[in-house]
Structures are given as structure tokens and as C-alpha cells.
Amino acid sequence: MSRLPPDGPGLIRGETGTQRLLGYVLDVRGGQGGSARCHMEITDDHTNRHGVLHGGITTSILDNAMGATASLTVDGSGTAPFLTVSMTVNFMAPAHSGQLLIATGRKTGGGRSTLFVEGDLEADDGTRIATASGVFRKVPTHRLEGR
């Protein structure tokens, strides 16, 4: 039985190829100006040769939570496009198959188009798995034409 949040307003499932591949749920229930979260149950498919969560997947989950947090600064749906300009991840503890992870973004500064966002990835037992900081830029409207 899945421990991911049940369907409902503010929960985004299967929107992107990455989201479908990794199986996380994007939670934008924080609304405009709030924090976004990614919820994911780790399976053996997410682990590296050492049997722990792969660092690239850790980074991807944090990037999605942080990018959606940036999006919530301009759009309550959390779907306004932002691009990751730079991102640093600090790996703090291993995560294992069977654990539920929650990545949470938090805006820390910036202006109208470029934002600074931090992220935390924690396991359901409270263990901090990783932290991140990044710079995110809003995609200009003229670049979205014809999409």
C-alpha cells in the first residue's frame, strides 16, 4: 500500500516524464508564496550499487521541490516555469528502499525573475538525507510562445 498522499487539489502526479519515471508526487498545497514538497517512496529501482538512494535521484527530487517553490512565488498552481541556474547539494545520510522521502523547498531571497531557494530532503523517520541551495530563473513569457 502506498504511503504517498492521496489524490486531491494541489497534488500533481505524472505531469512530466521525470515525475512518471521516478514516481514522486508534487505537493503545491502551500499555495502562492508557500513551499512546495515532493513525496517519494524509495524502491530498489532508485538505489545505486551500494543499495542506497542514488545521488542523482536525490538531486532531482530536491530540484523539483525547489523549482516548484520558486513557481509558487508567482502562481498559486505551482506550474509557472522556472529554470535551475545553479544548485549545490550536500549529502548527509543514506536513504534505503522502503523509506518515504519528503523534499521541501523554501525561498530565501531574490527579485522578480531570479530567486534563491533552499531545500531539505528528509526520510519519514526524521533523518535529514540531504540539503540544497539553488538559483532559479523565471522563464520569460516570450520564450513560452509556441510550446
KOLGU-460242 format. One record per residue: residue number from 0; y, z, x of N, C-alpha, C, O, CB in turn; chain. Coordinates in pm, whole numbers. Glycine has a CB too. Layout:
REM residues N
<site NUM,<Y,Z,X>,<Y,Z,X>,<Y,Z,X>,<Y,Z,X>,<Y,Z,X>,'A'>
...
//
This chain:
REM residues 147
<site 0,<-118,0,84>,<0,0,0>,<124,0,88>,<134,76,184>,<0,122,-95>,'A'>
<site 1,<219,-85,55>,<341,-99,133>,<433,21,115>,<447,76,5>,<414,-228,95>,'A'>
<site 2,<494,60,225>,<595,168,220>,<736,112,225>,<833,186,240>,<573,267,335>,'A'>
<site 3,<748,-21,214>,<879,-84,212>,<946,-57,78>,<877,-33,-22>,<869,-236,239>,'A'>
<site 4,<1081,-62,73>,<1148,-38,-54>,<1105,-138,-161>,<1086,-255,-130>,<1300,-44,-36>,'A'>
<site 5,<1090,-93,-286>,<1053,-186,-394>,<1169,-282,-424>,<1284,-252,-391>,<1014,-109,-522>,'A'>
<site 6,<1138,-394,-485>,<1242,-491,-521>,<1351,-426,-603>,<1326,-334,-681>,<1182,-609,-597>,'A'>
<site 7,<1473,-475,-584>,<1586,-425,-661>,<1715,-482,-608>,<1716,-550,-505>,<1590,-274,-658>,'A'>
<site 8,<1826,-455,-676>,<1956,-504,-632>,<1987,-456,-490>,<1961,-340,-455>,<2066,-459,-728>,'A'>
<site 9,<2042,-546,-409>,<2082,-510,-274>,<1970,-516,-171>,<1992,-484,-54>,<2139,-375,-275>,'A'>
<site 10,<1850,-557,-215>,<1739,-574,-120>,<1709,-722,-107>,<1690,-792,-207>,<1612,-495,-168>,'A'>
<site 11,<1706,-771,17>,<1686,-913,43>,<1552,-930,113>,<1527,-872,219>,<1803,-971,130>,'A'>
<site 12,<1467,-1013,53>,<1334,-1041,108>,<1318,-1192,129>,<1361,-1271,45>,<1221,-987,15>,'A'>
<site 13,<1258,-1230,240>,<1219,-1369,262>,<1332,-1469,265>,<1310,-1586,238>,<1126,-1408,159>,'A'>
<site 14,<1454,-1426,298>,<1569,-1517,296>,<1565,-1616,413>,<1604,-1732,397>,<1700,-1437,300>,'A'>
<site 15,<1520,-1572,528>,<1519,-1657,646>,<1378,-1669,701>,<1290,-1590,666>,<1615,-1602,755>,'A'>
<site 16,<1358,-1768,786>,<1228,-1784,850>,<1191,-1662,933>,<1076,-1618,932>,<1228,-1908,937>,'A'>
<site 17,<1288,-1608,1004>,<1262,-1488,1085>,<1221,-1372,997>,<1128,-1298,1030>,<1387,-1451,1167>,'A'>
<site 18,<1288,-1355,885>,<1256,-1245,796>,<1115,-1262,739>,<1040,-1164,728>,<1358,-1237,682>,'A'>
<site 19,<1079,-1384,702>,<944,-1408,649>,<839,-1386,758>,<733,-1330,731>,<932,-1552,593>,'A'>
<site 20,<867,-1430,880>,<772,-1416,990>,<748,-1270,1026>,<633,-1229,1045>,<822,-1492,1111>,'A'>
<site 21,<855,-1192,1037>,<843,-1052,1079>,<808,-959,963>,<746,-855,983>,<971,-1006,1143>,'A'>
<site 22,<847,-997,841>,<812,-917,724>,<902,-799,696>,<860,-703,631>,<676,-868,740>,'A'>
<site 23,<1027,-803,743>,<1117,-691,714>,<1195,-714,585>,<1205,-827,537>,<1215,-671,831>,'A'>
<site 24,<1249,-608,531>,<1333,-612,412>,<1474,-574,456>,<1493,-472,521>,<1280,-517,299>,'A'>
<site 25,<1573,-657,420>,<1713,-629,450>,<1773,-553,332>,<1766,-598,217>,<1793,-760,479>,'A'>
<site 26,<1831,-439,361>,<1887,-348,259>,<2039,-345,275>,<2091,-288,371>,<1826,-204,272>,'A'>
<site 27,<2109,-407,180>,<2256,-409,183>,<2313,-327,68>,<2423,-355,20>,<2308,-555,177>,'A'>
<site 28,<2239,-227,24>,<2286,-145,-88>,<2407,-60,-51>,<2466,4,-138>,<2175,-55,-137>,'A'>
<site 29,<2444,-57,78>,<2564,16,120>,<2691,-45,64>,<2795,20,60>,<2572,21,271>,'A'>
<site 30,<2682,-172,20>,<2796,-240,-39>,<2903,-270,64>,<2889,-238,182>,<2854,-157,-150>,'A'>
<site 31,<3012,-332,17>,<3119,-374,108>,<3171,-256,189>,<3206,-151,134>,<3233,-439,29>,'A'>
<site 32,<3176,-275,319>,<3223,-171,410>,<3116,-72,452>,<3143,17,533>,<3335,-97,347>,'A'>
<site 33,<2995,-86,399>,<2887,8,429>,<2799,-40,543>,<2830,-137,612>,<2803,31,307>,'A'>
<site 34,<2690,29,559>,<2592,-4,663>,<2473,-77,601>,<2429,-44,491>,<2545,122,736>,'A'>
<site 35,<2422,-176,673>,<2301,-245,633>,<2183,-184,708>,<2198,-124,814>,<2311,-398,659>,'A'>
<site 36,<2065,-201,650>,<1942,-150,712>,<1833,-256,702>,<1830,-336,609>,<1896,-18,644>,'A'>
<site 37,<1744,-255,801>,<1622,-336,796>,<1505,-239,795>,<1498,-149,878>,<1613,-436,916>,'A'>
<site 38,<1413,-259,702>,<1292,-178,690>,<1174,-267,728>,<1163,-379,679>,<1275,-118,545>,'A'>
<site 39,<1087,-219,815>,<971,-297,855>,<853,-207,889>,<867,-107,959>,<1004,-386,974>,'A'>
<site 40,<736,-244,837>,<612,-177,874>,<552,-252,992>,<532,-373,985>,<511,-170,753>,'A'>
<site 41,<522,-181,1099>,<463,-245,1216>,<315,-270,1191>,<242,-182,1145>,<484,-157,1344>,'A'>
<site 42,<273,-392,1224>,<131,-427,1222>,<89,-464,1364>,<173,-471,1454>,<102,-546,1122>,'A'>
<site 43,<-39,-488,1383>,<-86,-531,1514>,<-21,-662,1557>,<-11,-690,1677>,<-238,-547,1512>,'A'>
<site 44,<23,-743,1461>,<90,-870,1492>,<225,-850,1559>,<278,-943,1620>,<107,-952,1365>,'A'>
<site 45,<282,-732,1549>,<414,-703,1608>,<405,-639,1746>,<508,-613,1808>,<492,-610,1516>,'A'>
<site 46,<285,-614,1795>,<270,-540,1920>,<250,-633,2040>,<210,-748,2026>,<153,-444,1911>,'A'>
<site 47,<280,-579,2157>,<261,-653,2282>,<123,-622,2339>,<42,-557,2273>,<371,-619,2384>,'A'>
<site 48,<96,-667,2459>,<-37,-647,2520>,<-67,-501,2551>,<-181,-467,2581>,<-49,-728,2647>,'A'>
<site 49,<35,-415,2543>,<16,-272,2567>,<-6,-194,2437>,<-23,-72,2439>,<136,-215,2642>,'A'>
<site 50,<-5,-266,2324>,<-31,-202,2196>,<90,-134,2134>,<74,-53,2042>,<-139,-104,2212>,'A'>
<site 51,<210,-165,2182>,<332,-106,2124>,<423,-220,2075>,<403,-336,2110>,<407,-17,2230>,'A'>
<site 52,<520,-185,1994>,<613,-283,1937>,<676,-366,2047>,<726,-313,2146>,<723,-212,1854>,'A'>
<site 53,<673,-497,2031>,<731,-590,2128>,<883,-574,2131>,<946,-562,2026>,<692,-736,2094>,'A'>
<site 54,<941,-575,2249>,<1085,-557,2265>,<1168,-664,2196>,<1278,-635,2149>,<1119,-555,2410>,'A'>
<site 55,<1117,-787,2190>,<1190,-893,2121>,<1199,-869,1971>,<1299,-904,1908>,<1124,-1027,2148>,'A'>
<site 56,<1096,-810,1914>,<1099,-778,1771>,<1192,-661,1746>,<1265,-659,1647>,<956,-745,1719>,'A'>
<site 57,<1191,-563,1836>,<1286,-451,1828>,<1428,-506,1825>,<1510,-466,1741>,<1268,-354,1949>,'A'>
<site 58,<1457,-598,1916>,<1591,-658,1927>,<1626,-735,1801>,<1739,-727,1752>,<1599,-750,2049>,'A'>
<site 59,<1531,-811,1748>,<1556,-891,1628>,<1589,-804,1506>,<1680,-835,1430>,<1435,-979,1597>,'A'>
<site 60,<1515,-697,1489>,<1540,-608,1374>,<1679,-545,1386>,<1754,-539,1288>,<1431,-496,1367>,'A'>
<site 61,<1713,-498,1505>,<1847,-440,1526>,<1956,-545,1504>,<2057,-516,1440>,<1859,-382,1669>,'A'>
<site 62,<1936,-666,1555>,<2034,-773,1539>,<2059,-804,1392>,<2173,-824,1351>,<1986,-900,1612>,'A'>
<site 63,<1954,-807,1313>,<1969,-835,1170>,<2042,-724,1096>,<2128,-752,1013>,<1833,-857,1106>,'A'>
<site 64,<2011,-600,1125>,<2081,-488,1061>,<2228,-485,1102>,<2315,-459,1019>,<2013,-355,1096>,'A'>
<site 65,<2254,-511,1228>,<2391,-508,1278>,<2472,-626,1225>,<2588,-610,1188>,<2392,-509,1432>,'A'>
<site 66,<2412,-745,1222>,<2481,-862,1169>,<2513,-848,1021>,<2621,-886,976>,<2398,-986,1191>,'A'>
<site 67,<2419,-793,945>,<2444,-771,801>,<2550,-663,780>,<2626,-670,684>,<2314,-731,729>,'A'>
<site 68,<2554,-565,869>,<2660,-463,861>,<2796,-530,883>,<2892,-499,812>,<2637,-351,967>,'A'>
<site 69,<2804,-621,979>,<2928,-696,1000>,<2964,-774,874>,<3079,-776,832>,<2915,-792,1121>,'A'>
<site 70,<2864,-837,813>,<2885,-915,692>,<2940,-829,577>,<3025,-873,500>,<2754,-981,649>,'A'>
<site 71,<2891,-706,569>,<2938,-616,462>,<3086,-581,474>,<3145,-530,379>,<2856,-488,462>,'A'>
<site 72,<3148,-607,589>,<3291,-580,602>,<3375,-678,524>,<3491,-651,493>,<3332,-583,748>,'A'>
<site 73,<3318,-795,490>,<3394,-897,417>,<3330,-938,285>,<3393,-1006,204>,<3411,-1018,504>,'A'>
<site 74,<3205,-896,263>,<3131,-944,147>,<3028,-838,105>,<2940,-803,182>,<3061,-1080,178>,'A'>
<site 75,<3040,-789,-16>,<2951,-685,-65>,<2806,-726,-77>,<2718,-640,-90>,<2998,-638,-195>,'A'>
<site 76,<2778,-858,-73>,<2639,-903,-81>,<2569,-899,54>,<2446,-909,61>,<2634,-1045,-138>,'A'>
<site 77,<2646,-884,162>,<2588,-880,296>,<2538,-1014,345>,<2455,-1019,436>,<2477,-783,299>,'A'>
<site 78,<2586,-1123,286>,<2536,-1255,325>,<2643,-1345,389>,<2613,-1460,422>,<2479,-1325,204>,'A'>
<site 79,<2765,-1295,408>,<2867,-1375,478>,<2818,-1396,622>,<2780,-1299,688>,<3009,-1304,476>,'A'>
<site 80,<2819,-1520,671>,<2761,-1546,803>,<2844,-1492,920>,<2964,-1517,930>,<2742,-1693,820>,'A'>
<site 81,<2777,-1419,1006>,<2831,-1371,1133>,<2734,-1412,1243>,<2613,-1419,1219>,<2853,-1214,1133>,'A'>
<site 82,<2785,-1441,1361>,<2704,-1477,1476>,<2707,-1364,1578>,<2808,-1295,1593>,<2753,-1608,1540>,'A'>
<site 83,<2598,-1346,1648>,<2591,-1248,1755>,<2650,-1310,1880>,<2600,-1412,1929>,<2445,-1200,1779>,'A'>
<site 84,<2757,-1249,1934>,<2821,-1297,2056>,<2751,-1233,2177>,<2720,-1301,2274>,<2973,-1264,2056>,'A'>
<site 85,<2729,-1104,2169>,<2656,-1033,2275>,<2590,-910,2215>,<2634,-857,2113>,<2751,-994,2393>,'A'>
<site 86,<2483,-866,2282>,<2410,-750,2232>,<2333,-685,2347>,<2268,-754,2426>,<2313,-790,2116>,'A'>
<site 87,<2342,-554,2354>,<2268,-477,2454>,<2176,-381,2381>,<2218,-313,2288>,<2365,-400,2550>,'A'>
<site 88,<2050,-377,2423>,<1951,-289,2359>,<1900,-190,2463>,<1871,-226,2577>,<1834,-372,2299>,'A'>
<site 89,<1890,-65,2421>,<1832,42,2504>,<1704,89,2437>,<1706,140,2325>,<1934,161,2524>,'A'>
<site 90,<1592,70,2507>,<1462,109,2454>,<1434,253,2493>,<1440,289,2611>,<1349,15,2507>,'A'>
<site 91,<1403,337,2394>,<1393,480,2418>,<1253,537,2400>,<1216,633,2468>,<1486,551,2327>,'A'>
<site 92,<1175,480,2310>,<1040,531,2284>,<956,417,2227>,<1010,325,2166>,<1043,654,2184>,'A'>
<site 93,<824,422,2247>,<738,317,2190>,<718,338,2040>,<725,450,1989>,<601,315,2262>,'A'>
<site 94,<693,228,1972>,<655,234,1831>,<518,168,1819>,<485,78,1896>,<762,162,1738>,'A'>
<site 95,<439,213,1722>,<300,172,1712>,<268,113,1575>,<338,138,1477>,<208,289,1740>,'A'>
<site 96,<162,35,1571>,<114,-22,1446>,<93,89,1344>,<40,196,1375>,<-17,-101,1469>,'A'>
<site 97,<136,63,1221>,<124,161,1114>,<253,238,1087>,<267,299,981>,<15,257,1146>,'A'>
<site 98,<346,236,1181>,<472,308,1160>,<568,225,1075>,<568,102,1081>,<537,344,1294>,'A'>
<site 99,<649,294,997>,<759,232,923>,<884,250,1007>,<914,361,1050>,<775,294,779>,'A'>
<site 100,<957,141,1030>,<1081,147,1108>,<1201,116,1020>,<1192,39,924>,<1075,48,1225>,'A'>
<site 101,<1313,179,1053>,<1438,151,984>,<1546,131,1090>,<1575,220,1169>,<1477,266,885>,'A'>
<site 102,<1606,11,1089>,<1719,-20,1176>,<1845,-8,1092>,<1851,-61,981>,<1707,-163,1240>,'A'>
<site 103,<1946,61,1144>,<2072,82,1072>,<2188,38,1158>,<2197,75,1275>,<2087,230,1032>,'A'>
<site 104,<2278,-42,1101>,<2399,-85,1170>,<2517,3,1134>,<2519,67,1028>,<2430,-231,1137>,'A'>
<site 105,<2617,6,1223>,<2738,86,1200>,<2856,18,1270>,<2854,4,1393>,<2720,234,1251>,'A'>
<site 106,<2956,-24,1195>,<3075,-86,1254>,<3152,21,1332>,<3175,131,1283>,<3166,-151,1144>,'A'>
<site 107,<3191,-16,1456>,<3266,80,1538>,<3405,31,1573>,<3485,108,1625>,<3190,108,1665>,'A'>
<site 108,<3437,-95,1545>,<3571,-145,1576>,<3581,-294,1556>,<3489,-359,1507>,<3610,-109,1718>,'A'>
<site 109,<3695,-347,1596>,<3718,-491,1587>,<3831,-525,1493>,<3903,-437,1445>,<3593,-561,1543>,'A'>
<site 110,<3845,-654,1468>,<3952,-704,1384>,<3898,-779,1264>,<3797,-741,1205>,<4045,-794,1463>,'A'>
<site 111,<3969,-890,1228>,<3929,-966,1110>,<3810,-1057,1133>,<3731,-1081,1042>,<4044,-1047,1062>,'A'>
<site 112,<3795,-1110,1256>,<3686,-1205,1279>,<3586,-1160,1385>,<3473,-1208,1385>,<3743,-1337,1318>,'A'>
<site 113,<3624,-1070,1474>,<3533,-1021,1576>,<3515,-871,1559>,<3612,-796,1555>,<3587,-1053,1718>,'A'>
<site 114,<3389,-829,1549>,<3359,-688,1521>,<3266,-631,1626>,<3186,-702,1686>,<3297,-673,1382>,'A'>
<site 115,<3279,-500,1647>,<3189,-425,1733>,<3099,-342,1643>,<3147,-268,1557>,<3268,-336,1836>,'A'>
<site 116,<2967,-354,1665>,<2871,-286,1579>,<2765,-219,1667>,<2722,-276,1767>,<2805,-386,1480>,'A'>
<site 117,<2725,-100,1629>,<2617,-30,1696>,<2498,-23,1601>,<2512,-34,1479>,<2661,112,1740>,'A'>
<site 118,<2380,-4,1659>,<2260,5,1577>,<2164,109,1630>,<2159,137,1749>,<2192,-130,1571>,'A'>
<site 119,<2087,165,1538>,<1981,261,1571>,<1853,214,1506>,<1854,171,1390>,<2018,406,1525>,'A'>
<site 120,<1743,223,1579>,<1612,194,1523>,<1529,321,1532>,<1504,374,1640>,<1542,75,1598>,'A'>
<site 121,<1487,370,1415>,<1410,494,1409>,<1280,471,1334>,<1271,389,1243>,<1491,606,1341>,'A'>
<site 122,<1178,547,1376>,<1049,547,1306>,<1056,647,1191>,<1144,732,1186>,<933,582,1403>,'A'>
<site 123,<961,635,1099>,<960,723,982>,<941,869,1017>,<967,956,934>,<851,679,887>,'A'>
<site 124,<896,900,1138>,<883,1041,1179>,<1009,1095,1247>,<1010,1207,1296>,<764,1058,1272>,'A'>
<site 125,<1116,1011,1249>,<1243,1053,1308>,<1260,1017,1454>,<1367,1040,1511>,<1259,1198,1293>,'A'>
<site 126,<1157,960,1517>,<1167,921,1657>,<1265,805,1672>,<1253,704,1603>,<1029,883,1713>,'A'>
<site 127,<1361,821,1763>,<1453,711,1792>,<1382,615,1886>,<1346,652,1997>,<1588,764,1854>,'A'>
<site 128,<1363,492,1840>,<1291,390,1915>,<1385,315,2008>,<1351,288,2123>,<1221,293,1819>,'A'>
<site 129,<1504,280,1958>,<1600,203,2037>,<1739,218,1979>,<1756,253,1862>,<1560,54,2043>,'A'>
<site 130,<1838,191,2062>,<1977,183,2019>,<2033,49,2068>,<1977,-12,2159>,<2062,304,2074>,'A'>
<site 131,<2141,5,2009>,<2201,-121,2049>,<2351,-119,2024>,<2401,-42,1942>,<2137,-239,1975>,'A'>
<site 132,<2422,-204,2096>,<2563,-229,2069>,<2585,-378,2081>,<2523,-445,2164>,<2656,-149,2167>,'A'>
<site 133,<2674,-430,1998>,<2694,-574,1999>,<2831,-615,1950>,<2906,-537,1892>,<2591,-640,1916>,'A'>
<site 134,<2860,-740,1977>,<2983,-805,1932>,<2942,-916,1837>,<2856,-998,1870>,<3070,-860,2053>,'A'>
<site 135,<3004,-920,1719>,<2969,-1016,1616>,<3095,-1088,1571>,<3201,-1027,1556>,<2899,-948,1496>,'A'>
<site 136,<3084,-1220,1548>,<3199,-1300,1508>,<3170,-1369,1375>,<3063,-1427,1355>,<3234,-1404,1616>,'A'>
<site 137,<3268,-1361,1285>,<3256,-1427,1156>,<3257,-1578,1176>,<3336,-1630,1254>,<3371,-1385,1060>,'A'>
<site 138,<3169,-1647,1105>,<3164,-1793,1113>,<3281,-1849,1031>,<3292,-1819,913>,<3026,-1848,1061>,'A'>
<site 139,<3367,-1929,1093>,<3481,-1987,1020>,<3433,-2074,903>,<3333,-2144,915>,<3570,-2072,1115>,'A'>
<site 140,<3504,-2068,794>,<3468,-2141,672>,<3449,-2290,698>,<3356,-2350,644>,<3574,-2121,566>,'A'>
<site 141,<3536,-2350,780>,<3526,-2495,806>,<3394,-2531,876>,<3351,-2646,867>,<3645,-2543,891>,'A'>
<site 142,<3332,-2439,943>,<3205,-2466,1010>,<3087,-2462,912>,<2978,-2508,945>,<3182,-2365,1121>,'A'>
<site 143,<3111,-2408,792>,<3004,-2397,694>,<2997,-2518,602>,<2901,-2534,527>,<3022,-2272,611>,'A'>
<site 144,<3098,-2604,607>,<3100,-2722,519>,<2983,-2812,550>,<2953,-2840,666>,<3233,-2799,535>,'A'>
<site 145,<2916,-2858,444>,<2803,-2949,460>,<2672,-2878,489>,<2572,-2944,517>,<2832,-3045,568>,'A'>
<site 146,<2671,-2746,482>,<2546,-2671,506>,<2459,-2674,386>,<2350,-2616,388>,<2574,-2529,543>,'A'>
//
